[in-house]
Amino acid sequence: QVQLVESGGGLVQPGGSLRLSCSASGSIRSINTMGWYRQAPEKQRELVAVIGSGGSTNYADSAKGRFTISRDNAKNTVYLQMNNLKPEDTAVYYCYALITDSYGNSKHYWGQGTQVTVSS
């Protein structure tokens, strides 16, 4: 059984920073892409940032210059450093990973979500 567990959400004032973490555990053979998506109330889930196994990254325009995605392959963990947060960043943030398990099956996995609220 593979699981993704997120941490690091919370309430922050505009202009503040937060760091999200997401660790994968279970019968993992390899992890390909990892990333973060978010979903605001009454909106569709949208990409924030993704990172490949070799470190290549892709960001949503709204995240460029403010957010940084990184990963520690030894720990099966992906991070999202969010700086200069804005009220419009308020959303539930979901971790994502494309994982091959010990049986050789590749599957998309999602975390349970962590709330980020940007408000004064």
N, C-alpha and C positions, 0 to 999 in steps of 0.2 A: 504494500500500500504506500503510495507516494502522497506526500502532503506538502503544501506551501503554507507557511505561517508568517504573517506580517506583524510588524510593530513600528511604533514611532509616530503615529498620528496624534492629533490633539488640536487644541485651540491656540491660535497665535494671532498677534496684531498685524495689521498691514505693514509690510516692510520687513517682517520677521523671517525667521528661517526654521525649517524642520528637516529632519533626516529620517526617511523611511527605510526599513530593512525587511527583507523577505528571505527566509531560509527554506530550502527544500530538504526533505528527509524521506527515508524509506529505501526501497530496493531500487536504487538508481544506478544505471550503467553509465549514462552520459546526459548532459544538459546542453541543448543547443541554444536557441534564443531565450532570453529572459527579458522581462520588461514590466512596465507599469501602464495601466489604463486608469481612467477615472470616470465617474458618473455622477453628475449633479442632478438635483431633483428635477424631474420631468424632462430630462435630457437623455440622449443616447450615450452609451459608454463610448469613450473616445481614447485614442492612443495618446499617451504622454511621451514615453521614450522607450526604446528597446535597445538591447545590446547583444551582439552575437558572441559565440564562444571564444572568438579571437579578439574581441574587444571593439569591433566596429559598432558605431552607434547611429541612431536615428531619433530625431526629436520632432514633436509637433511644433509648429511655428510659435504657439503660445508659450512653449517651454524653453525655446532657444535663448541662450544668454542668461537665464535665471536658474535653470535646473541642470543637474549633472547626474547622469546614471553611471554606475560602476558595478563591478562584480568581483567576487573573490571565489574563484573556481575551486580552491581547496576546501572552502567552507560551504560550497553550493549556495551562496548568498548573493543577492543583488541589492543594491542600495539606490536611493534617490535622494540626493541633496537638493533641497528646494530653498532658494534665496529670494529676497525681495517679493515675498508672497503678496498676492492681491486678493481682494474679496471674491473675485471671479474664479479663483483657484479652489474655492470651497467645493468639496465633493467627497464621495467615498472613493478611495484609491485602492485598486486591485492589482495584486502581483500576478504575473503570468509567466509560464515557462513551458517550453517544448522539451519533454523529457523522454528518454528511452529507458525503460525499466530493465531489470536484470533478466527478463524473459525475451528481451529484444523488441518489445512493443513500444512504439512512439505515440505519444498522446499529449494533447494540450491540457495543462493544469492551471487552475485559478486559486488564488487565496481567498480568504473569507471577507476581505475588505477592511480597510481602516479609515475612519473618518478624519478628514482634515477640514477645519473651520478657520477661516481668516476673517476676523472681525475685531473692531475696536470696542 
